[in-house]
Amino acid sequence: MSNHRFQNREGQPVPAVDFKIIRDGMLETRSSREIFAGRTVVMFALPGAYTPTCSTAHLPRYNELAPTFAAQGVDEIICLSVNDAFVMDAWAREQQAENVTLIADGNGDFSRGMGLLVDKTDLGFGERSWRYAMLVRDGVIEKQFIEPDRPGDPYEVSDADTMLAYLAPERSERPLAVTMFTKPGCPHCARAKKLLRDRRIGFEEVQLSKGVSTSTLRAVSGRSSSPQVFIDGQAIGGADELETFLETREAGRQAA
């Protein structure tokens, strides 16, 4: 089904609005000009903080791939939702989304200006943003991925991998999906994270001190030492094994 309700705004400027953000526990204002002017920004919008698809897929994958987007010249990744600033701030902390800036479109002004404010009163949500993603260069929308206009909450084209494929069509391989179980203060964990960051490989970090026990780690990986790294669903091991994996991967790419 086509997006008959939603007009593609490629080639047009983003709406000029002021957003409310939380900084040091206080409400402050950040303008759309401050966010977009003279910069390359990826923005993705979603129906609501804490909702299932948004929390388990949409936001985490953009956060994970942020280093890869940065390597393609993206200055900032913005997640927008029609929620209040306090909700978005709490969700960012709960998600540990340190690589993505969460912006509250509290009154729906930006979403309305985009023509993507939709009625979700049947769910008790009121008006919310339709799910979409866009690449904005110096305040002008270069590319927009709008989810299909059909009932429910489709999630097919606004994902991080689709956006990355547009930005870097020459990439022949999908970015690695990396999850790392860590402990605070662990030097081997710090080394493993540096190995990934030096190569601009995004990763999801799960800290054992935040509701995940060593018993859980042992059940998942068969080991209780930290870190434990999983890549594309496969257990790699600790920092030494990760380094060997990355070196082998790089050698294979050079030989290809």
C-alpha positions as CSV (number, residue, x, y, z in Angstrom):
1,M,0.0,0.0,0.0
2,S,1.3,3.4,-0.8
3,N,1.9,6.3,1.6
4,H,-1.1,8.1,0.3
5,R,-1.6,10.1,3.5
6,F,2.1,11.1,3.8
7,Q,3.9,13.5,1.5
8,N,7.5,12.9,0.9
9,R,9.4,16.1,1.8
10,E,12.7,15.4,0.2
11,G,14.4,18.6,-1.0
12,Q,12.4,20.7,1.5
13,P,13.7,22.3,4.8
14,V,12.8,20.8,8.1
15,P,10.2,22.6,10.2
16,A,11.5,25.5,12.3
17,V,10.5,24.7,15.9
18,D,11.9,24.9,19.4
19,F,12.3,21.7,21.4
20,K,12.4,21.3,25.2
21,I,15.3,19.2,26.5
22,I,16.5,18.1,29.9
23,R,20.0,19.3,30.9
24,D,21.2,18.8,34.4
25,G,17.7,18.1,35.5
26,M,16.4,21.4,34.1
27,L,14.2,22.2,31.1
28,E,16.1,24.0,28.4
29,T,15.3,24.9,24.7
30,R,17.1,23.6,21.7
31,S,16.0,24.9,18.3
32,S,15.8,22.9,15.1
33,R,18.2,25.4,13.5
34,E,20.8,24.6,16.2
35,I,20.3,20.9,15.5
36,F,20.4,20.9,11.7
37,A,22.1,24.1,10.3
38,G,25.5,23.3,8.8
39,R,25.4,19.7,9.9
40,T,24.6,16.2,8.7
41,V,21.9,14.6,10.8
42,V,20.0,11.4,10.8
43,M,16.6,11.6,12.5
44,F,14.2,8.8,13.1
45,A,10.8,9.3,14.6
46,L,8.7,6.8,16.4
47,P,5.3,6.5,18.1
48,G,6.3,6.5,21.8
49,A,9.0,6.0,24.4
50,Y,9.0,2.6,26.1
51,T,6.8,1.0,23.5
52,P,7.9,-2.5,22.3
53,T,9.3,-2.0,18.8
54,C,10.8,1.3,19.7
55,S,12.6,-0.1,22.8
56,T,13.7,-3.4,21.4
57,A,14.7,-2.6,17.8
58,H,14.4,0.9,16.5
59,L,16.4,2.9,19.1
60,P,18.9,0.2,20.1
61,R,20.1,-0.5,16.5
62,Y,20.7,3.2,15.8
63,N,22.6,3.5,19.0
64,E,24.6,0.4,18.2
65,L,25.5,1.6,14.6
66,A,26.3,5.2,15.7
67,P,30.1,4.8,15.2
68,T,29.4,3.5,11.7
69,F,27.2,6.4,10.9
70,A,29.9,8.8,12.3
71,A,32.4,7.2,9.9
72,Q,30.0,8.2,7.0
73,G,30.0,11.9,8.1
74,V,26.9,12.0,10.3
75,D,27.3,14.6,13.1
76,E,24.3,13.5,15.2
77,I,21.6,10.9,15.4
78,I,18.3,12.2,16.7
79,C,15.4,10.1,18.0
80,L,12.1,12.0,18.1
81,S,8.8,11.2,19.7
82,V,5.7,13.1,20.8
83,N,6.4,12.6,24.5
84,D,7.5,15.1,27.1
85,A,11.1,15.9,27.7
86,F,11.2,14.2,31.1
87,V,9.9,10.9,29.6
88,M,12.5,11.0,26.8
89,D,15.3,11.8,29.3
90,A,14.3,8.8,31.5
91,W,14.0,6.5,28.4
92,A,17.4,7.5,27.2
93,R,18.9,6.6,30.5
94,E,17.0,3.3,30.8
95,Q,18.1,2.3,27.2
96,Q,21.7,3.5,27.8
97,A,21.4,5.2,24.5
98,E,24.5,7.3,24.8
99,N,25.1,7.5,21.1
100,V,21.7,8.9,20.2
101,T,20.1,12.2,21.2
102,L,16.5,11.8,22.3
103,I,14.3,14.8,21.5
104,A,10.8,15.4,22.8
105,D,8.3,16.9,20.3
106,G,6.0,17.5,23.2
107,N,3.3,19.5,21.4
108,G,3.7,17.7,18.1
109,D,4.8,20.9,16.3
110,F,7.7,19.3,14.4
111,S,5.7,16.1,13.5
112,R,2.8,18.3,12.4
113,G,5.1,20.4,10.2
114,M,6.4,17.2,8.7
115,G,2.8,16.1,7.9
116,L,3.4,13.0,10.0
117,L,1.3,13.7,13.1
118,V,-1.3,10.9,13.3
119,D,-4.3,10.2,15.5
120,K,-3.7,7.3,17.9
121,T,-6.6,8.0,20.3
122,D,-7.8,4.4,19.8
123,L,-4.7,3.4,21.7
124,G,-5.1,6.1,24.3
125,F,-2.0,7.8,22.9
126,G,-3.6,11.0,21.5
127,E,-1.7,12.4,18.6
128,R,1.7,10.8,17.9
129,S,4.4,10.8,15.1
130,W,4.2,8.2,12.4
131,R,7.3,6.1,12.2
132,Y,9.9,7.4,9.7
133,A,13.6,8.2,9.3
134,M,15.4,10.9,7.3
135,L,18.8,12.2,6.4
136,V,19.1,16.0,6.7
137,R,22.0,18.0,5.4
138,D,22.2,21.7,6.4
139,G,18.6,21.8,7.3
140,V,17.3,20.3,4.0
141,I,15.8,16.8,3.8
142,E,17.9,14.7,1.4
143,K,16.3,11.3,1.9
144,Q,13.2,10.2,3.8
145,F,12.0,6.7,4.6
146,I,8.3,6.7,5.7
147,E,6.7,3.5,6.9
148,P,3.8,2.1,4.8
149,D,0.4,3.6,5.4
150,R,-1.5,0.7,6.9
151,P,-3.0,-0.2,10.2
152,G,-0.8,-0.9,13.2
153,D,2.8,0.1,13.6
154,P,4.7,-1.0,10.5
155,Y,8.5,-1.2,10.9
156,E,10.1,-2.0,7.5
157,V,12.1,0.9,6.1
158,S,13.0,3.4,8.9
159,D,15.5,1.1,10.5
160,A,19.2,1.9,11.0
161,D,20.4,-0.7,8.4
162,T,18.2,0.7,5.7
163,M,19.5,4.2,6.4
164,L,23.1,3.0,6.4
165,A,22.6,1.2,3.1
166,Y,21.5,4.5,1.6
167,L,24.4,6.4,3.1
168,A,27.0,3.8,2.1
169,P,25.7,1.8,-0.8
170,E,29.2,0.6,-1.6
171,R,29.4,-1.4,1.7
172,S,29.4,-5.0,0.7
173,E,28.8,-6.4,4.2
174,R,26.3,-5.8,6.9
175,P,27.6,-4.2,10.1
176,L,28.4,-6.7,12.9
177,A,25.7,-7.1,15.6
178,V,27.8,-7.1,18.8
179,T,26.6,-7.6,22.3
180,M,29.1,-7.5,25.2
181,F,28.5,-8.5,28.8
182,T,30.7,-6.4,31.1
183,K,31.4,-5.6,34.7
184,P,32.2,-2.1,36.1
185,G,35.9,-1.5,36.6
186,C,36.9,-4.6,34.5
187,P,40.2,-3.8,32.6
188,H,39.6,-6.6,30.1
189,C,36.1,-5.2,29.4
190,A,37.7,-1.8,28.8
191,R,40.2,-3.4,26.4
192,A,37.5,-5.2,24.5
193,K,35.5,-1.9,24.1
194,K,38.6,-0.1,22.9
195,L,39.2,-2.9,20.3
196,L,35.7,-2.2,18.9
197,R,35.7,1.5,19.2
198,D,39.1,1.8,17.4
199,R,37.5,0.0,14.5
200,R,34.3,2.1,14.7
201,I,32.2,-1.1,15.4
202,G,29.1,-0.4,17.4
203,F,28.1,-2.7,20.2
204,E,25.4,-3.2,22.8
205,E,26.8,-3.3,26.4
206,V,25.0,-5.3,29.1
207,Q,26.4,-4.6,32.6
208,L,26.2,-7.4,35.1
209,S,25.5,-4.9,37.9
210,K,22.2,-3.7,36.2
211,G,19.8,-6.5,36.8
212,V,21.9,-9.2,35.0
213,S,23.6,-11.7,37.3
214,T,26.8,-13.7,36.8
215,S,24.5,-16.8,36.9
216,T,22.6,-15.4,33.9
217,L,25.9,-14.8,32.1
218,R,27.0,-18.4,32.8
219,A,23.7,-19.7,31.5
220,V,24.0,-17.7,28.3
221,S,27.7,-18.2,27.5
222,G,28.9,-21.1,29.6
223,R,31.4,-18.7,31.3
224,S,31.3,-16.4,34.2
225,S,34.3,-14.2,33.4
226,S,34.0,-10.8,31.8
227,P,33.8,-9.6,29.2
228,Q,31.8,-12.1,27.2
229,V,31.3,-11.0,23.6
230,F,28.6,-12.2,21.1
231,I,28.8,-11.3,17.4
232,D,25.9,-12.0,15.1
233,G,24.4,-14.3,17.8
234,Q,27.6,-16.4,18.2
235,A,29.7,-16.5,21.4
236,I,33.2,-15.2,20.7
237,G,34.6,-15.1,24.2
238,G,36.7,-12.5,26.1
239,A,39.0,-9.7,25.0
240,D,41.7,-12.1,23.7
241,E,39.2,-14.1,21.6
242,L,37.7,-10.8,20.3
243,E,41.1,-9.5,19.2
244,T,41.8,-12.8,17.4
245,F,38.3,-12.6,15.7
246,L,38.9,-9.0,14.5
247,E,42.4,-9.7,13.3
248,T,41.2,-12.8,11.4
249,R,38.3,-10.8,9.9
250,E,40.6,-8.0,8.8
251,A,43.1,-10.4,7.2
252,G,40.3,-12.1,5.3
253,R,39.0,-8.7,4.0
254,Q,42.5,-7.7,2.8
255,A,43.0,-11.0,1.1
256,A,39.6,-10.8,-0.7
